[in-house]
Amino acid sequence: MLDVLVIGAGMTGISCARRLRASGLNVVVLDKGRGIGGRMATRRAEIDGQIIRFDHGAQYVTARDASLQQALNEISDSAVIWDDAGKPGAYAGVPGMSSIPKALAEGLTIHQSERVERLEFHADYWLATTETDSWQAKRVVMTVPFPQVAPIIGEDHPLSAKLIGLEFAPCMTLMAAFKPQADIDKSTRLNEAIDLSWITFNSGKPKREDAVDAWLAQASVEWSAARVNQDKVTTEQEMRVLLCEALSLDPADMLHSAFHSWLYARIVNPLGVPYLVDETQSLYLGGDWCLGARVESAWQSGTAIAQALTA
Ligand SMILES: Cc1cc2nc3c(=O)[nH]c(=O)nc-3n(C[C@H](O)[C@H](O)[C@H](O)COP(=O)(O)OP(=O)(O)OC[C@H]3O[C@@H](n4cnc5c(N)ncnc54)[C@H](O)[C@@H]3O)c2cc1C
């Protein structure tokens, strides 16, 4: 039986599992995705015979937290200061944002493509069931976005009631590549008041050597929320038009585009405490939704849970 089962290999799950492992506990991490890092995500696309990496989730990481700063220092090949983030001391991943969680997860036992469907308490252990497997653990740490908790532990579980009223904002995201353009402003544009509230030159991140100009655009919360139920092809097309207008580029020069709809992008009203724990002190819930809409908040939540479990 495992000492601890961690559900979710985003930054919350990784920070928690790293500490638990360092304390000598037998820890396994399960994630439903094919990659590691959750919303610290990178999508690859082959464009004109070259692999281009688009960071379509978190754009950068800041590290006011000393333990996160130390961890980033340890993976300095994968986390490099990005001057054009619009935030001093912001790190981007090399070769992509997902390289940061991958490097931080080195040495952890992580099983990917394992979606936990059910979690049940059996007197003195927890049983987690996935589509193909089951796992027994003395204690469980769930780090999935809060709306995905109740379907796993049950709507009637006392912890599910504590999540009522929390809210995630969506974020519609466009990845686009153009023929190289020498004469346009490639600095990051952040303006919450307009439809495309974040536009950044993805190819300008540290150590990218793209032969095309790759751009990343995120729509504002209002614009995104209004299109949650709209078909994705239409939303992508709308974003393509907005991006070409914003950059004054000819749509005919667009070589590639891809779209992602994040329904649970950023927590609007974080819980205000780093985690929740059940009455048996053996089921912990954590994530960025506890402390704030940042990678750093996810890291702090996972760290706080590990500290509680090893105290
Ligand atoms: C578009 C966008 C832009 C952002 N920009 C920034 C930024 O620039 N800077 C910043 O600091 N933050 C940014 N954020 C926020 C940041 O990405 C998050 O705060 C942080 O990555 C959350 O980490 P987490 O581990 O709490 O959750 P997640 O990263 O969501 O990880 C949860 C994991 O749980 C897994 N999972 C879910 N359900 C199950 C299940 N049933 N079984 C198994 N596994 C499951 C998921 O696959 C996922 O890997 C951005 C987010 C988005 C979406």
PDBQT file of the ligand as one rigid body, heavy atoms in Angstrom, charges set to zero:
ROOT
HETATM    1  C1  LIG A 401      -4.286  30.279 -20.246  1.00  0.00    +0.000 C 
HETATM    2  C2  LIG A 401      -3.631  30.343 -18.884  1.00  0.00    +0.000 A 
HETATM    3  C3  LIG A 401      -2.619  31.264 -18.646  1.00  0.00    +0.000 A 
HETATM    4  C4  LIG A 401      -2.002  31.326 -17.405  1.00  0.00    +0.000 A 
HETATM    5  N1  LIG A 401      -0.951  32.185 -17.234  1.00  0.00    +0.000 NA
HETATM    6  C5  LIG A 401      -0.262  32.141 -16.081  1.00  0.00    +0.000 A 
HETATM    7  C6  LIG A 401       0.963  32.866 -15.948  1.00  0.00    +0.000 A 
HETATM    8  O1  LIG A 401       1.435  33.511 -16.889  1.00  0.00    +0.000 OA
HETATM    9  N2  LIG A 401       1.622  32.807 -14.754  1.00  0.00    +0.000 N 
HETATM   10  C7  LIG A 401       1.147  32.061 -13.718  1.00  0.00    +0.000 A 
HETATM   11  O2  LIG A 401       1.795  32.029 -12.649  1.00  0.00    +0.000 OA
HETATM   12  N3  LIG A 401       0.019  31.324 -13.831  1.00  0.00    +0.000 NA
HETATM   13  C8  LIG A 401      -0.677  31.337 -14.982  1.00  0.00    +0.000 A 
HETATM   14  N4  LIG A 401      -1.791  30.561 -15.130  1.00  0.00    +0.000 N 
HETATM   15  C9  LIG A 401      -2.264  29.778 -13.979  1.00  0.00    +0.000 C 
HETATM   16  C10 LIG A 401      -1.396  28.515 -13.740  1.00  0.00    +0.000 C 
HETATM   17  O3  LIG A 401      -1.281  27.794 -14.943  1.00  0.00    +0.000 OA
HETATM   18  C11 LIG A 401      -2.065  27.661 -12.679  1.00  0.00    +0.000 C 
HETATM   19  O4  LIG A 401      -2.295  28.442 -11.533  1.00  0.00    +0.000 OA
HETATM   20  C12 LIG A 401      -1.234  26.440 -12.253  1.00  0.00    +0.000 C 
HETATM   21  O5  LIG A 401      -0.580  25.853 -13.350  1.00  0.00    +0.000 OA
HETATM   22  C13 LIG A 401      -2.183  25.468 -11.583  1.00  0.00    +0.000 C 
HETATM   23  O6  LIG A 401      -1.494  24.301 -11.163  1.00  0.00    +0.000 OA
HETATM   24  P1  LIG A 401      -2.312  23.130 -10.425  1.00  0.00    +0.000 P 
HETATM   25  O7  LIG A 401      -1.361  22.010 -10.202  1.00  0.00    +0.000 OA
HETATM   26  O8  LIG A 401      -3.016  23.675  -9.244  1.00  0.00    +0.000 OA
HETATM   27  O9  LIG A 401      -3.454  22.706 -11.459  1.00  0.00    +0.000 OA
HETATM   28  P2  LIG A 401      -3.307  22.043 -12.898  1.00  0.00    +0.000 P 
HETATM   29  O10 LIG A 401      -2.118  22.571 -13.592  1.00  0.00    +0.000 OA
HETATM   30  O11 LIG A 401      -4.627  22.214 -13.546  1.00  0.00    +0.000 OA
HETATM   31  O12 LIG A 401      -3.033  20.510 -12.591  1.00  0.00    +0.000 OA
HETATM   32  C14 LIG A 401      -4.083  19.630 -12.250  1.00  0.00    +0.000 C 
HETATM   33  C15 LIG A 401      -3.759  18.276 -12.867  1.00  0.00    +0.000 C 
HETATM   34  O13 LIG A 401      -4.780  17.353 -12.474  1.00  0.00    +0.000 OA
HETATM   35  C16 LIG A 401      -5.005  16.463 -13.535  1.00  0.00    +0.000 C 
HETATM   36  N5  LIG A 401      -6.329  15.852 -13.356  1.00  0.00    +0.000 N 
HETATM   37  C17 LIG A 401      -7.545  16.451 -13.380  1.00  0.00    +0.000 A 
HETATM   38  N6  LIG A 401      -8.523  15.552 -13.126  1.00  0.00    +0.000 NA
HETATM   39  C18 LIG A 401      -7.896  14.359 -12.934  1.00  0.00    +0.000 A 
HETATM   40  C19 LIG A 401      -8.360  13.043 -12.633  1.00  0.00    +0.000 A 
HETATM   41  N7  LIG A 401      -9.658  12.761 -12.480  1.00  0.00    +0.000 N 
HETATM   42  N8  LIG A 401      -7.438  12.045 -12.504  1.00  0.00    +0.000 NA
HETATM   43  C20 LIG A 401      -6.110  12.304 -12.662  1.00  0.00    +0.000 A 
HETATM   44  N9  LIG A 401      -5.629  13.524 -12.944  1.00  0.00    +0.000 NA
HETATM   45  C21 LIG A 401      -6.507  14.543 -13.065  1.00  0.00    +0.000 A 
HETATM   46  C22 LIG A 401      -4.916  17.358 -14.782  1.00  0.00    +0.000 C 
HETATM   47  O14 LIG A 401      -4.631  16.588 -15.942  1.00  0.00    +0.000 OA
HETATM   48  C23 LIG A 401      -3.775  18.300 -14.391  1.00  0.00    +0.000 C 
HETATM   49  O15 LIG A 401      -2.521  17.843 -14.881  1.00  0.00    +0.000 OA
HETATM   50  C24 LIG A 401      -2.410  30.458 -16.365  1.00  0.00    +0.000 A 
HETATM   51  C25 LIG A 401      -3.416  29.512 -16.616  1.00  0.00    +0.000 A 
HETATM   52  C26 LIG A 401      -4.002  29.445 -17.875  1.00  0.00    +0.000 A 
HETATM   53  C27 LIG A 401      -5.023  28.372 -18.149  1.00  0.00    +0.000 C 
ENDROOT
TORSDOF 0
